[in-house]
Amino acid sequence: MAPPTEVLTAERILEATEEVLRRHGPAKATVVDVARALGVSHGSVYRHFRTKAALREAVTKRWLDRTSEALAGIVAETSRDPEARLRAWLLALFEAKRHKAGDDPELFATYTTLAGENSDAVDEHLEDLTGQLAEIVRAGVEAGAFTSADPLVTARAVFQATARFHDPGYHREWQQPGVLDEFEAVVDLLVRGLRP
């Protein structure tokens, strides 16, 4: 085993794990495969991630966090009116999920499997996303653009109403002709319902 040329960090391990998962799939990928890809012993990987499950959860969280971070940028765009931010946020979520499923179906299937194994990471991700939506709804209420007695409850309702466009269980429908028109129709309906 050749000595590593770089310092072994959690980030390097996660990058290697993603590549190993892409090559072998979640059923066959092992910590030994990750260590081999990094040119280190599997014990070195275990110093950063105590178990295979912890490593898989960290990879899942990293994958989900990429989407959350991109969407957080839209929430922070306070120069845009709340309706425009809501529309942009929902579209960005749909497009992110749609591209993940369409651009690399094998990796998407891998992450769907990992997400099923790591419900804590998924629950945290869903809470983050509904929290972001609640911020947009709250800003809309404060600006007089939306009406809502409880922005978090409203955010959850919007999230659930658009599930067909971001829940991985629907991924086969995301490439169908007319899906963007259907998405826009649902968003238009929701926005009209939020207006005072």
LINMO-V971683 format. One record per run of one state. SS is the DSSP state (h for helix, s for strand, l for the rest). FROM is the first residue (numbers start at 0). LEN is the number of residues. If there is no record, write none. Layout:
ss=SS from=FROM len=LEN
ss=SS from=FROM len=LEN
This chain:
ss=l from=0 len=9
ss=h from=9 len=15
ss=l from=24 len=6
ss=h from=30 len=8
ss=l from=38 len=3
ss=h from=41 len=7
ss=l from=48 len=3
ss=h from=51 len=24
ss=l from=75 len=6
ss=h from=81 len=22
ss=l from=103 len=1
ss=h from=104 len=13
ss=l from=117 len=1
ss=h from=118 len=25
ss=l from=143 len=7
ss=h from=150 len=11
ss=l from=161 len=1
ss=h from=162 len=3
ss=l from=165 len=2
ss=h from=167 len=6
ss=l from=173 len=5
ss=h from=178 len=16
ss=l from=194 len=2
